[in-house]
Amino acid sequence: MIRRLSDLALNNCFRVLRLAILPDRMGRCLVPKPSVEAYPHVANNYVEIITPWPGIAAEEVEQQVTTPSRS
């Protein structure tokens, strides 16, 4: 049985190849591409804070307002 099947496959190699490619082509056509991104962006988040403080230098405002970030 196996010998007959292998002889048939070897004698008709182009038909076997087409039968092997057919499910791949059907799968590519029928399965839609996902529209959702699988991996989120891992970039850092930035926040810009505008603090008006008349009469104070920018460096002093920065020392008073900013805090060290936690990593």
N, C-alpha and C positions, 0 to 999 in steps of 0.2 A: 504494500500500500504506500509506504513512505518512498520506496524506490520509484514507483510509478509517478508519484507527485513531484519528486525532485527531477525526474526526467522530463516531465511536462513543463516544469518551470525553467529548466535549462534550454529546452528546445524552443520555448516561446518567451525569451527574455524581454522583448520589447512590450509584450502584453502584460507581463508581470510588473514591469517597471511602470507602465501607465496605471495599472491597478494600485500600485503603491503610492503614486503621486496624487491620484484622485481624491483620497480623504484629506490630504493636506490642502489642496486647492479649495475643496468645499469648506473646510474649516476656516480658511482665511476669508472667504466671501461671506460666510454666514455669521461668524462671530464678530460683533461690532467692537471697534476700538474703544477702550475706556476713556471717558472725558475727564475723569478725576485724576489729579496728580497723586501718585502713590506716596511720594516722599515730600514732606513739608520743607520749606526753605529754612535753613538753619542760621541765617544771618542774624546778627545782633539787632535788637530793637533800640532805636534812638528816640529820645524825647528832647525837644528844644523848649527851653523855658526862657521867656523874656521878662526880666525883672528891672523895671525902671526904679532907680534910687538916686535922685538928684543930689549932687554934691559929693558923691562917694566914687572913688576910683573903681574901675572894672575889676581889678585884682581883689580888692576888698569885698566887693559884692560876691565874687566867685568863692572867696573863702567863707563867707557867711551863709551862702545858699547851698553850695554843692556839698555832697557827702560822698565818701568812698563807696564804690559799687561793690557788691558782694559777688564773688565768682564761685 
